[in-house]
Amino acid sequence: MSRPRAILWATAAVVTLGFLIALEIAARHYGMPGPITNQAKEVIFPPKSGPLLYASMALMMVVLTWRQRFIAAGIAIGIDIVFLLVRWAVDAKTPPHSGHPFGNGALWVLLGCAVIAVTRRTGKERVLLLKGVGLGLLLVAGRKTGDAWLLITSKTRPTVLDQYVAVADHALGNPSWVVGRLVEATGPIGTHVLDYVYIQLAVAAVVVALYQLRHVAVERRFPAHHLVRTFLVIGLLGPGIYMIFPVVGPIFAYGTDGGHWAVADLWPNTPSPVSSPHPMPFDEITPRNCMPSLHTAWATAIFLHSRKGPRILRYAGTFWLIATLGATLGFGYHYGADIIAGVVFTLTIEAGLRSLARGWDRSGIQLVCYGATVFTALLLSYRYLPMEMARHAWLFGPLLVLAMISVIHLYIRTTRAWEPKTAPALRPEPQPEPA
């Protein structure tokens, strides 16, 4: 590895570690364990998300040979079986909702590969294995840092701006109320399907990422850009917006889940009233994680990165995006305005990362600046023009949709121009027949 790239990777590692330590300190300030402590616990105790740990291990294994992959998977499963037997023997079975009964083995394999990389590998092989381990651990750390961020938003933002977004959402026809009633009408089957899609979003991302990284073990290098990078940047920047624009969602602000903090028990049967909005106090437990909708942002990223895959992957990416939109709105977790902001947010980040990978040019700068401008305009309009948007829904509703479509259109047009052009094959000239 060249010296500049080594310095870049070392700097990124130090910044990431410093960020995790800062979140750990902040979480402990509020009497809760931080991301480092929570991750360390999962070495022994039942993990919060076993499927995510195995997905992270699968992501790490893209740098291994097939023989090494089978050995790593077998060791992980064996360790989990031992943990299950020990817990059963000491009568320490996993209580309901306290964690998954499996997943420790995958984390042990990740950590073991890190040790092997440092002690048994040298040169490019060490770097490649460390990159694989780092990629897997970053996915796990992203989940833990997200939990810490959500705690911080609930503790540091005593008031929320739900009334502003709910009033502005009248311009879109109150989609959360409409989809909420539709989901209720589907009964338990539709609810369970959407709930699974909503919860296992990271696992779906790993499936797409595994397809993108399928040649790493052979080529001994990672591609310049892939889905995991977009996922991590969305998770890094999104919570910062939560701090600026704290919103809890309709099921809390206007539903039974909000308890006595809710405006009234309106969701999903009665649309919110169109009245002058104001910041409203809320509890110190519910995360302010609505604006923008990061589930929509991540599902959009999955959709974008699945476009170059085989047909079944493209269909899966489309299904996951549609189902995620149905879940975010139908469960009352987000307003329609959050969804539009989430799509614009993702396209802007994806454009920036693709420009960084291929080299910045005028078209990339224009796309990122336009996306950032539209995203900022959306947030400002939700905050300062909600009454006008509700009163003139016939104008502002189409404008909001057109603003999102304009970013989508510019993204498609720009990225298509970035695709390498293949010259058409020349037809051989007909040879003259012999006399």
Residue, then its C-alpha position, 0 to 999 in steps of 0.5 A: m500500500s502506498r504511503p499516502r493511502a496508508i496515512l489516509w486509512a490510519t487517519a480514518a481509523v483514528v477518527t472512527l475510534g475517536f467518534l466511538i469514544a465520544l459517543e460512549i462518553a455521551a451515552r454514559h453521561y445519560g446513564m446508558p452504556g455506549p456503542i463500545t460497551n454494548q458491542a463488547k457485551e455481545v462477545i458473551f451475552p446474547p446479541k441484539s441482532g444475531p442476523l446482523l452479526y452473521a451478515s457482517m461476518a459474510l461481508m468479511m468473508v469476501v476476502l477469503t477463499w471458499r475453503q476459508r469461508f467454510i471453515a469460518a462459517g463452521i467455527a461460528i456455528g460451532i461456537d454458537i452451539v457451545f454458547l447455547l448448550v452452556r446457557w441451557a446448562v446454567d439455566a440462562k436461556t434467553p428471555p423474550h426480547s432480550g436478544h438473539p440466541f445466536g450471533n456470538g460465534a460470528l463476532w468471535v470469528l470477526l475478532g479472530c480474523a483480525v488477530i490472524a491478520v495482525t499476527r499471521r499475515t504480512g503485506k497486501e494479504r494483511v491489509l486485505l484481511l484487515k479491510g474485510v474485518g473492518l468492513g464487517l465490524l463497521l456494519v456492526a458498529g454502525r448499528k451500535t452508534g445508531d442506537a447511541w445517537l437515538l438515545i442522545t436525540s431523546k435526551t438533548r431535544p426536549t421538544v419536537l417539530d411534529q406539528y410542523v411536519a404534520v401540517a405540511d404533510h396535508a399538501l401530500g394528502n397525509p400519506s401516513w394516515v392513508v397507508g396506515r389504514l391500508v396496512e391495518a386492512t391487510g391484517p397480521i400477514g401484511t403487518h408481519v411481512l412489512d415488519y420483517v422487511y423493516i427490521q432486516l434492512a441491513v441484512a438485505a443491504v449485505v446481500v446486495a453488497l456481497y454481489q458487488l464484492r464477489h470478485v474481491a477474493v480473486e482480484r485481491r482488492f475492493p471496488a472503488h465504490h460499493l453499497v456499504r460505503t453509502f450505507l455507512v455515510i447515510g448512518l453517519l450524517g443522518p443523525g446530525i439532521y435529527m439534532i437539527f430537526p427533531v421529529v418522533g413520528p405520527i404514531f407517537a405524536y398523534g397516536t396511542d404510542g405517545g401516551h399523554w405526550a401525544v396531541a391526541d389519539l388521531w393516527p391513522n383514522t383521523p387526519s391531524p388538524v390544520s392549525s398553527p403549529h408550534p414545538m411540542p414537549f415530548d418524553e426523554i425516551t422516544p428517539r427523534n429519528c424521523m427527518p429524514s427517513l433513514h430507512t427510506a434512504w437506506a432502501t433507496a440505496i439498496f434499490l440503486h445498487s441492485r440495478k446492475g445485478p441479475r434480474i432476481l436482485r433487481y426485483a428484490g431491490t425494488f420489493w425492498l424499497i416498496a415494502t420499506l416505504g409501506a412499513t415506514l408510512g403504514f406503521g406510523y413511523h414517518y410522515g410523507a415529507d420524511i420520505i421525500a427528504g430521505v430520497v433526496f438525501t440518499l441521491t445527494i450522498e450517492a452522487g458525492l461518493r460516486s464522484l469521490a470514487r471516479g474523480w470530481d468534475r463539473s457534473g458531479i459538483q452540480l449534482v451534489c450542490y443541487g441535491a443539497t440545495v433541494f434538501t435544505a429547501l425541503l427542511l426550511s419549507y417544512r419548518y417555516l411554510p407549513m400553514e401555506m403548504a396545507r392551505h395551498a395543497w394543490l400547489f405545494g403538493p406537486l411542487l414537493v413531488l416535482a422537487m424530488i423528481s428533479v433530483i432523481h432525473l438529474y441523478i439518472r442523467t448525470t450517472r448515465a453520462w458517467e458510464p463508460k461508452t462502448a464503441p460499436a463493433l465494426r462490420p467486416e467489409p465484404q470481400p470481392e468474390p474471386a473471378 
